[in-house]
Amino acid sequence: MGFLTKLKEGLAKTKNAIFGKIDAMLKHFVRVDEDLLEELEELLITADVGVGATEEILDRLREEIKDGRLKEPEDIKTSLRSILSDMIGEGAPLKLDTTPSVVLIIGVNGAGKTTSIGKISNRLKRAGKKVVVAAADTFRAAAIDQLAVWCDRAGVDIVKQHEGSDPAAVVYDAIQYTKKKGADVLIIDTAGRLHNKKNLMDELAKIHRVISRELPDACRENLLVLDATTGQNAILQAKEFGRAADLTGLVLNKLDGTAKGGIALSIRRELGLPVKFIGVGEKIDDMQEFDAAEFVAALFE
């Protein structure tokens, strides 16, 4: 099964929630007017597109109505497709120009950090990269064991210590191992605690200092993993983590499990960060680099 097919299946709930209802709604209108736009607004917000993004969509539709480009209700979806494509923007591949490069994985517990690391490791290995994973989430029970299982599935090395170890020490050990093995990419798991922002920031700062000291010239990606099923709460999480880390991109998980995948339509607008990967399933190959054209096609076709 190709990923576009998986993407269409994974986005089926969101597609039905947004565009199925839009189709049904448009049948009740003979012209494009404010009543139609008000109903469209409600549908978009219900699907967690977000208030700001919804307002932008409606403003652009009003411009098209005003200049005569949008006249018939059946033309709404064509206009929406163009507007959403612009709003989502393109994804961005990982910047892995140095050997080694570093990918720091951040996110709350339950967002899918562990599975994301396994899936990204698998993709990189299939692309010919030698990958090492650092198990630096040492505070959550069974986190290290879960990560080891996914690394085994992906066929990549893991550097770990016992539960409760200093995360920065794990990162130091992993960097030395990465150098010794001549690996291309070091992926670092981190703790997902948000209840104490100071501890989180201090821990990430220690990890960054170790990386800067031991690999001063390495390309670095700081990816935030978000659970799409949490809708607009995911954006709030992203803003919190953005204060603790210099984020470079997003991993949007569990799009197949929600009818509120509209978050993917607004998240770049809200955060100014590219979605680098999307996940639409639990299997190790159910993650792909984000492609805006494929994403919009999966929603409309």
Secondary structure by P-SEA (a helix, b strand, c coil): ccaaaaaaaaaaaaaaacaaaaaaaaaacccccaaaaaaaaaaaaaacccaaaaaaaaaaaaaaaaacccccccaaaaaaaaaaaaaacccccccccccbbbbbbbbcccccaaaaaaaaaaaaaaaccbbbbbcccccccaaaaaaaaaaaaabbbbbbccccccaaaaaaaaaaaaaaacccbbbbbbbbccccaaaaaaaaaaaaaaaaaacccbbbbbbbbbcccccaaaaaaaaaaaaaccccbbbbccccccccccccccccccccccccbbbccccccccccccaaaaaaaacc
